[in-house]
Amino acid sequence: MIKTLSKSVREYKVLALLTPVFVIFEVIFEVLIPYVMSKMLNEGVAKNDKQYVLICGSLMFIMAIISLCCGIVSGVTASKASAGFAKNLRHDMYEKIQTYSFGNLDHFSTASLVTRMTTDVTNVEQSFQMITRIVVRAPFMMIAALIMAIIVNPQMSIIFLVAIPFLGFTLIYVMSRSFNPFSKLFRQYDIINRDVEENLIGIRVVKSFVKEKDEEEKFKNDSKILSNHAKKAEHILAWNMPIVQFAVYACLIAIAWFGANLIIKGGGAPGAMQVGDLTSYFSYVMQILMSLMMISQIFVMISMSRTSAKRIYEVLIVNPDIKNPQNPVYEVKDGSIVFDNVKFKYNLESELYNLEETNINIKPGMMVGIIGGTGSSKSTFVQLIPRLYDVTEGKILVGGVDVRDYDIETLRNNVAMVLQKNVLFSGTIKENLLWGNENATDEDLVAATKQASAYDFVMEFPDKFDHDLGQGGVNVSGGQKQRLCIARALLKKPKILIMDDSTSAVDTKTDANIRASLRETAPDVTKIIIAQRISSVEDADIIFVFDDGKIIASGTHKELVKTCPLYAEINELQKKGGAEDEE
């Protein structure tokens, strides 16, 4: 895990390596100051040697300045390295997510990925900064100060043989007990982010059903659960500081007691101390124990960031289900589609197939209609064509070539898909349309919007193509959003156009106009239309009827009315409903 995450340091590696170097120099001079001070008290003050006092004082001042400068530089380099590491880590996660197939994305919720790229990365960033500074400083300070304390008086150092193991056991215990509570805490963050995201996206629905109080109550309950997990984690960590402080004050009392006795002995008695020695000893004890306190804080931070690091690692190590072949094909000859004994299931461990054995042959330029009940695998069927998912068994040929042999970008640029859930992004109409073709001219935009019956309403906006759509296209209606998505797909100039129930929000007249325009302006493009309304597919060259994951019938509208009971029933019901609407 550490090896994977450390790859994101990259260009900040030098700064990350320089930080501990400056920290070591900072500690060296900081540790030497008490030793010089003890010499000044023992040799200068005790003997009233002003010149010696002046020399020692000047030396201490110079060492303090050098230590301060090293500390400042290490702080700057650590901040830059950690901020850069976090930037790269977010970029690497975002880049990795872009390579995910639909199957990979099914394993993560949107809210979870957002939390991992924000809160979790922030936790890891803080830990990285602590590792480059405090993780180096605290142990090095403790060891250096312990060595100097032994040099000053070996007998007194026995106190540390009791204090250090006691604190070490405490820190290990606290860290091991806090991991699970923090794991639950971050999972609850995912849930809160999910609920907030759903509430903001569906705020119009919430208000129209007057469910504000229910949403507030749900958020209150989520926050309460989050608070409880945080309390459990903090309850364990709360023992850390009091125990460390107890050890610090116990050591200080012990040193004051034994040190005073050794001073009273005086003279040449074994282990005797001078006042300067005890003063420096107190400084070293504080340095050692403060280092232990810093180490305890490091353990607390690592306990939190370990969970975050694991969650980030889970995103980075995922191998995309769909990859380019070694020698990909970079040209799609035409829009022909062949399904050869194709089977598919989302969960490979499941015994049931979502799409059962399917065999079809669609010629270039055909208009294909697909109709069937909810959950009959219509969307699954078309998502296999541009390799949004890979088939479980069999093969799919586009332009006479297995889709798994194509360069993924080439294939998807030639298979334009208007998904069932229409998505527009923040920005203008023009910026959204250019997703289809970034090099499209204004004439191309006009032509595409006319094909999608979107030109007229676009021209009604004051800013025309520069009209701002707002987040998710909130400034246009559902039908307008669908037509803009169709126009965006058409700008790709694809060989295959798939419209997955993408005219459900437009009236039947506009729907008919769109289909007529596509027949006229894109005769060579293979058009696949998934619809709930038979009127949307009745003029198709061939219609496939789906039911429970398989194609139960195919043919023209007239043929299916006679030969397929399910299709005839749907047709009759919709005609009856249409007649009632007219009345």
C-alpha positions in Angstrom: 0.0 0.0 0.0 2.8 2.5 1.0 4.7 1.7 -2.3 1.6 2.4 -4.3 0.8 5.7 -2.6 4.4 6.9 -2.6 4.4 6.9 -6.4 2.3 10.1 -6.2 5.2 12.0 -4.6 7.0 12.2 -8.0 8.5 15.7 -8.6 8.2 16.6 -4.9 10.6 13.8 -3.9 13.5 16.1 -3.5 11.6 18.4 -1.1 10.3 15.4 0.8 13.9 14.1 1.2 15.3 17.5 2.1 12.8 18.0 5.0 14.2 15.3 7.3 17.8 16.5 6.6 16.9 20.0 7.9 15.0 18.4 10.8 18.0 16.4 11.8 20.2 19.6 11.8 17.5 21.4 13.8 17.5 18.6 16.4 21.3 18.4 16.7 21.6 22.1 17.6 18.6 22.0 19.8 20.0 19.1 21.8 23.4 20.8 22.2 22.0 23.9 23.7 21.3 22.4 27.2 24.8 20.8 27.3 26.4 24.2 26.6 24.1 25.7 29.2 25.2 23.2 31.8 28.9 24.0 31.1 28.1 27.7 31.4 26.5 27.2 34.9 29.1 24.8 36.2 32.2 26.5 34.8 31.2 30.1 34.3 28.5 31.1 36.8 29.8 28.9 39.6 33.4 30.3 39.2 32.2 33.8 38.3 34.0 33.6 34.9 32.2 36.3 32.9 34.2 35.7 29.7 33.3 32.0 29.8 29.6 32.9 30.4 29.7 35.3 27.4 31.3 32.7 25.1 28.8 30.0 26.1 25.9 32.5 25.8 27.0 33.6 22.3 27.4 29.9 21.2 23.9 29.1 22.5 22.5 32.1 20.6 24.1 31.0 17.4 22.9 27.4 17.8 19.4 28.6 18.5 19.4 30.8 15.3 20.6 27.9 13.2 18.1 25.5 14.7 15.3 28.1 14.1 16.3 28.5 10.5 16.5 24.8 9.9 13.0 24.4 11.5 11.6 27.1 9.2 13.1 25.6 6.1 11.9 22.1 7.0 8.4 23.4 7.6 8.3 25.1 4.2 9.7 22.1 2.3 7.3 19.7 4.2 4.3 21.9 3.4 5.2 22.1 -0.3 5.9 18.4 -0.5 2.7 17.3 1.3 0.5 19.7 -0.7 2.1 18.5 -4.0 1.7 14.9 -2.9 -2.0 15.5 -2.2 -2.4 17.2 -5.6 -0.8 14.2 -7.4 -2.7 11.7 -5.4 -6.1 13.3 -6.3 -5.0 13.5 -9.9 -3.9 9.8 -9.9 -7.2 8.8 -8.4 -9.2 10.9 -10.8 -7.2 9.6 -13.8 -7.7 6.0 -12.5 -11.4 6.4 -12.2 -11.6 7.6 -15.8 -10.2 4.2 -16.9 -12.9 2.3 -15.0 -15.4 0.3 -16.9 -19.1 0.4 -15.8 -18.4 -2.8 -14.0 -15.6 -1.2 -12.0 -17.8 1.8 -11.1 -20.5 -0.5 -9.9 -18.2 -1.4 -6.9 -18.0 2.2 -5.6 -20.8 4.7 -4.9 -20.4 8.2 -6.2 -20.4 9.6 -2.6 -17.7 7.1 -1.5 -15.4 8.2 -4.4 -16.0 11.9 -3.5 -15.1 11.2 0.1 -12.0 9.3 -0.8 -10.8 12.1 -3.1 -11.4 14.8 -0.5 -11.5 13.9 3.2 -9.3 10.8 2.9 -6.7 12.5 0.8 -6.6 15.4 3.3 -6.0 12.9 6.1 -3.2 11.3 4.2 -1.7 14.7 3.3 -1.5 15.6 7.0 0.1 12.3 7.8 2.6 12.7 5.0 3.6 16.1 6.4 4.0 14.6 9.9 6.0 11.7 8.5 8.5 14.0 6.7 8.9 16.2 9.8 7.7 14.9 13.1 8.2 11.1 12.5 11.9 12.0 11.8 12.1 14.7 14.5 10.5 12.9 17.5 12.5 9.6 17.4 15.8 11.4 16.5 15.2 14.0 19.3 14.4 11.2 21.8 17.5 9.2 20.9 19.8 12.3 20.8 18.4 13.7 24.1 18.7 10.2 25.7 22.3 9.9 24.7 23.1 13.4 26.1 21.2 12.5 29.3 23.3 9.4 29.7 26.5 11.4 29.1 25.4 13.9 31.8 24.5 11.2 34.4 24.2 7.5 33.6 22.6 6.6 36.9 19.6 8.9 36.4 18.9 7.4 33.0 17.5 4.3 34.6 14.2 6.2 35.0 13.7 6.1 31.2 13.9 2.3 31.2 10.6 2.3 33.0 8.9 5.3 31.3 9.6 4.5 27.7 8.3 0.8 27.6 5.2 1.9 29.5 4.5 4.7 27.0 5.3 2.3 24.1 2.8 -0.3 25.2 0.1 2.4 25.7 0.6 3.8 22.2 0.4 0.4 20.5 -2.7 -0.4 22.5 -4.4 2.8 21.5 -3.5 2.5 17.9 -4.8 -1.1 17.6 -8.1 -0.3 19.3 -8.9 2.8 17.3 -8.6 1.4 13.8 -12.1 -0.2 13.6 -14.0 2.9 15.0 -12.2 5.1 12.4 -13.2 2.6 9.6 -16.8 2.9 10.6 -16.5 6.7 10.9 -15.3 7.1 7.3 -18.0 4.7 6.0 -20.5 6.9 7.6 -19.0 10.0 5.9 -19.8 8.1 2.6 -23.4 7.7 3.7 -23.8 11.4 4.6 -22.2 12.6 1.4 -24.5 10.3 -0.6 -27.6 11.6 1.2 -26.5 15.2 0.8 -25.8 14.6 -2.9 -29.2 13.0 -3.4 -31.0 15.8 -1.6 -29.3 18.6 -3.6 -29.9 16.8 -6.9 -33.5 16.0 -6.1 -34.3 19.3 -4.2 -37.2 20.0 -6.5 -38.7 16.6 -5.8 -38.2 17.1 -2.1 -40.0 20.5 -2.2 -42.8 19.3 -4.4 -43.6 16.5 -2.0 -43.0 18.7 1.0 -40.5 16.3 2.4 -38.1 18.9 3.9 -38.7 17.7 7.5 -38.1 14.1 6.5 -34.8 14.9 4.8 -33.8 17.0 7.9 -34.6 14.0 10.1 -32.7 11.6 7.9 -29.7 13.9 7.9 -30.0 14.4 11.7 -30.0 10.6 12.2 -27.0 10.2 9.9 -25.1 12.9 11.8 -26.0 11.3 15.1 -24.5 8.0 13.9 -21.4 9.8 12.6 -21.1 11.5 16.0 -21.4 8.2 17.9 -18.6 6.7 15.8 -16.4 9.7 16.3 -17.1 9.6 20.1 -16.1 5.9 20.2 -12.8 6.6 18.3 -12.0 9.7 20.3 -12.9 7.9 23.6 -10.1 5.5 22.9 -7.7 8.3 21.8 -8.6 10.4 24.9 -6.6 8.1 27.1 -3.5 8.9 25.1 -2.7 12.4 26.4 -3.4 11.9 30.1 -1.2 8.8 30.2 1.6 10.6 28.4 1.3 13.6 30.8 1.3 11.2 33.8 4.6 9.7 32.6 6.1 13.1 32.0 5.3 14.5 35.4 6.2 11.2 37.1 9.6 11.4 35.4 10.1 15.0 36.4 9.3 14.3 40.0 11.6 11.3 40.1 14.5 13.3 38.5 13.9 16.3 40.8 14.0 13.9 43.9 17.0 11.9 42.9 18.8 14.8 41.3 18.5 16.9 44.4 20.0 14.1 46.5 22.9 13.7 44.1 23.6 17.5 44.3 23.5 17.3 48.1 26.1 14.5 48.0 28.4 16.9 46.2 32.1 16.5 46.0 33.6 13.5 44.4 30.8 11.1 45.6 29.8 8.5 42.9 27.0 9.9 40.7 27.2 13.3 42.3 25.7 16.1 40.2 26.2 19.9 39.9 23.4 22.4 39.5 24.2 22.9 35.8 24.0 19.1 35.2 20.5 18.9 36.8 19.3 21.9 34.8 20.4 20.4 31.5 19.0 17.1 32.6 15.6 18.6 33.1 15.9 20.0 29.5 16.8 16.6 28.1 14.0 15.0 30.1 11.5 17.5 28.6 12.9 16.9 25.1 12.6 13.1 25.5 9.1 13.2 27.0 7.9 15.8 24.5 9.2 13.6 21.8 7.2 10.8 23.2 4.1 13.0 23.3 4.8 13.9 19.6 5.1 10.2 18.8 1.8 9.6 20.5 0.2 12.3 18.3 1.8 10.6 15.3 0.2 7.3 16.3 -3.2 9.1 16.6 -2.9 10.6 13.2 -1.7 7.4 11.6 -4.6 5.6 13.2 -6.9 8.0 11.3 -5.0 8.1 8.1 -4.4 4.4 7.9 -8.1 3.9 7.2 -8.0 6.8 4.6 -4.9 5.4 3.0 -6.5 1.9 2.7 -9.6 3.5 1.0 -7.4 5.4 -1.4 -5.4 2.3 -2.1 -8.6 0.4 -3.0 -9.3 3.0 -5.7 -5.7 2.9 -7.1 -5.2 -0.8 -7.3 -8.4 -1.6 -9.2 -7.6 -3.2 -12.6 -10.0 -1.9 -15.2 -12.1 -4.7 -16.5 -11.9 -3.3 -20.0 -8.5 -2.7 -21.6 -7.1 -2.1 -25.0 -5.7 -5.2 -26.8 -2.0 -5.5 -27.6 -2.5 -4.7 -31.3 -5.8 -2.7 -31.5 -7.7 -1.9 -34.7 -8.0 1.8 -35.3 -10.7 1.9 -38.0 -14.4 1.0 -38.0 -15.4 0.2 -41.5 -19.1 0.5 -41.2 -22.0 0.3 -38.7 -22.9 -3.3 -39.1 -23.5 -5.2 -35.8 -23.5 -8.9 -35.2 -24.3 -10.6 -31.9 -22.9 -14.2 -32.0 -24.1 -16.4 -29.2 -23.8 -13.5 -26.7 -24.5 -14.1 -23.0 -23.9 -11.6 -20.2 -24.2 -11.3 -16.5 -23.2 -8.5 -14.2 -22.1 -10.8 -11.4 -19.8 -13.5 -12.7 -20.6 -15.7 -9.6 -24.3 -15.6 -10.4 -25.9 -18.6 -12.1 -28.5 -16.5 -13.9 -27.6 -14.4 -17.0 -28.9 -10.9 -17.4 -28.8 -11.3 -21.2 -29.4 -14.8 -22.4 -28.0 -16.3 -25.7 -28.5 -13.6 -28.3 -27.9 -13.8 -32.1 -28.7 -10.8 -34.3 -27.4 -9.3 -37.6 -27.9 -5.6 -38.2 -26.8 -4.1 -41.5 -25.2 -0.7 -41.9 -27.7 2.2 -42.1 -30.6 0.3 -40.6 -33.0 1.8 -38.1 -33.5 -0.7 -35.3 -36.2 -0.5 -32.7 -36.0 -2.1 -29.3 -39.0 -2.5 -27.1 -39.8 -4.4 -23.9 -40.8 -4.2 -20.3 -38.7 -2.6 -17.5 -35.8 -4.9 -16.5 -35.9 -6.8 -19.8 -32.1 -6.0 -20.5 -32.7 -3.5 -23.3 -30.1 -1.1 -21.9 -27.7 -4.0 -21.1 -28.0 -5.1 -24.7 -26.9 -1.8 -26.2 -24.2 -1.1 -23.6 -22.3 -4.1 -24.8 -21.8 -2.6 -28.3 -19.4 0.2 -27.3 -17.8 -2.1 -24.6 -19.1 -0.3 -21.6 -19.3 -3.9 -20.4 -17.7 -6.9 -21.9 -19.6 -10.0 -22.9 -19.5 -13.0 -20.6 -19.7 -15.5 -23.5 -19.8 -15.2 -27.3 -18.7 -12.1 -29.3 -20.0 -8.9 -30.8 -18.8 -7.7 -34.2 -18.9 -4.1 -35.3 -17.9 -3.4 -38.8 -16.9 -7.1 -39.1 -14.4 -6.9 -36.2 -14.8 -8.2 -32.6 -15.3 -5.1 -30.4 -12.6 -6.4 -28.0 -10.0 -6.0 -30.9 -10.7 -2.3 -31.4 -8.9 0.5 -29.8 -11.4 1.6 -27.1 -11.3 5.3 -28.0 -11.8 4.5 -31.7 -14.7 2.2 -31.0 -16.5 4.6 -28.7 -15.9 7.6 -31.1 -17.8 5.6 -33.8 -20.6 4.4 -31.5 -22.4 7.5 -30.1 -24.7 6.6 -27.2 -27.4 8.8 -25.7 -27.9 7.2 -22.3 -31.2 6.6 -20.6 -30.2 9.1 -17.9 -29.4 12.3 -19.9 -26.4 14.2 -18.5 -25.4 17.8 -19.2 -22.6 19.6 -17.5 -22.2 23.0 -16.0 -21.5 25.5 -18.8 -23.1 26.8 -21.9 -25.0 24.9 -24.6 -22.0 25.3 -26.9 -19.6 23.9 -24.4 -21.8 20.9 -23.9 -22.3 20.2 -27.6 -18.5 20.4 -28.2 -18.1 17.3 -26.1 -19.3 15.5 -29.2 -16.6 17.1 -31.3 -14.3 19.8 -29.9 -13.4 20.9 -33.4 -17.0 21.4 -34.5 -17.8 24.7 -36.3 -20.8 26.9 -35.7 -22.3 25.4 -38.8 -21.9 21.9 -37.4 -23.6 23.0 -34.2 -26.6 24.4 -36.2 -26.8 21.3 -38.3 -26.7 18.9 -35.3 -29.3 20.9 -33.3 -31.6 20.9 -36.3 -31.3 17.2 -36.7 -32.2 16.8 -33.0 -35.1 19.3 -33.3 -33.3 21.5 -30.8 -32.4 24.5 -32.9 -35.6 26.4 -32.5 -35.6 26.4 -28.7 -31.9 27.2 -28.6 -32.5 30.3 -30.8 -35.2 31.5 -28.3 -32.6 31.9 -25.6 -31.1 35.5 -25.4 -27.6 34.1 -25.6 -28.4 31.4 -28.1 -25.6 28.8 -28.0 -23.9 30.7 -25.2 -26.9 30.2 -22.9 -25.7 28.9 -19.5 -27.3 25.5 -18.6 -26.5 25.6 -14.9 -25.3 22.5 -12.9 -26.6 19.4 -14.6 -28.7 21.3 -17.1 -31.2 22.7 -14.6 -32.0 25.6 -16.8 -33.7 23.6 -19.5 -36.6 21.2 -19.5 -36.3 17.4 -19.6 -37.3 17.3 -23.3 -34.8 20.0 -24.2 -32.1 18.2 -22.3 -32.8 15.0 -24.3 -32.6 16.8 -27.6 -29.3 18.5 -26.7 -27.9 15.2 -25.7 -28.9 13.8 -29.1 -27.3 16.7 -30.9 -24.1 16.2 -28.9 -24.0 12.6 -30.0 -24.6 13.5 -33.6 -21.6 15.8 -33.6 -19.4 12.8 -33.3 -20.5 11.8 -36.8 -20.8 8.2 -35.6 -21.3 5.0 -37.6 -23.7 3.7 -35.0 -26.1 5.9 -33.0 -27.8 4.4 -29.9 -30.7 6.3 -28.3 -31.6 4.6 -25.0 -35.1 5.8 -24.3 -33.8 9.3 -25.1 -37.0 10.8 -26.5 -39.3 9.8 -23.7 -39.7 13.5 -22.5 -40.6 14.9 -26.0 -44.0 14.9 -27.6 -44.8 12.4 -30.3 -44.6 15.0 -33.1 -41.1 16.1 -32.1 -40.1 12.4 -31.7 -41.3 11.7 -35.3 -39.5 14.7 -36.6 -36.2 13.6 -35.0 -36.5 10.1 -36.5 -37.4 11.5 -40.0 -34.5 13.9 -39.8 -32.1 11.1 -38.9 -33.3 8.9 -41.8 -32.8 11.8 -44.2 -29.5 13.3 -42.9 -27.8 10.2 -41.7 -28.7 7.4 -44.0 -25.4 5.5 -43.5 -25.6 5.6 -39.7 -27.0 2.5 -38.0 -29.7 3.8 -35.6 -30.8 1.8 -32.6 -33.8 3.3 -30.7 -34.9 1.9 -27.4 -38.4 3.2 -26.5 -41.4 2.5 -24.3 -43.8 4.0 -27.0 -44.4 1.8 -30.0 -44.9 5.0 -32.0 -41.2 5.7 -31.5 -40.2 2.4 -33.2 -43.0 1.4 -35.5 -41.3 2.8 -38.6 -38.0 1.0 -37.9 -36.6 -1.5 -40.4 -36.6 -4.1 -37.7 -37.9 -4.3 -34.1 -36.6 -6.5 -31.4 -38.9 -7.4 -28.6 -37.2 -8.1 -25.2 -38.6 -10.0 -22.3 -36.7 -11.3 -19.2 -33.2 -11.0 -20.7 -33.9 -12.4 -24.2 -35.2 -11.5 -27.6 -38.6 -13.2 -27.9 -39.5 -11.8 -31.3 -38.2 -9.6 -34.2 -39.6 -8.2 -37.3 -41.4 -5.1 -38.7 -44.3 -3.4 -36.8 -46.9 -5.1 -39.0 -45.3 -8.5 -38.6 -45.0 -8.3 -34.8 -48.6 -7.1 -34.4 -49.6 -10.4 -36.0 -47.0 -12.8 -34.6 -46.0 -11.5 -31.2 -48.7 -11.5 -28.5 -46.7 -9.3 -26.1 -46.0 -6.7 -28.8 -49.7 -6.8 -29.9 -50.8 -6.3 -26.3 -48.6 -3.3 -25.8 -49.7 -1.9 -29.1 -53.3 -2.3 -28.2 -53.0 -0.8 -24.8 -51.1 2.3 -26.1 -53.6 2.8 -28.9 -56.4 2.6 -26.4 -54.7 5.0 -24.1 -54.1 7.4 -27.0 -57.8 7.2 -28.1 -58.8 8.0 -24.5 -56.4 10.9 -24.4 -58.0 12.3 -27.6 -61.5 12.0 -26.2 
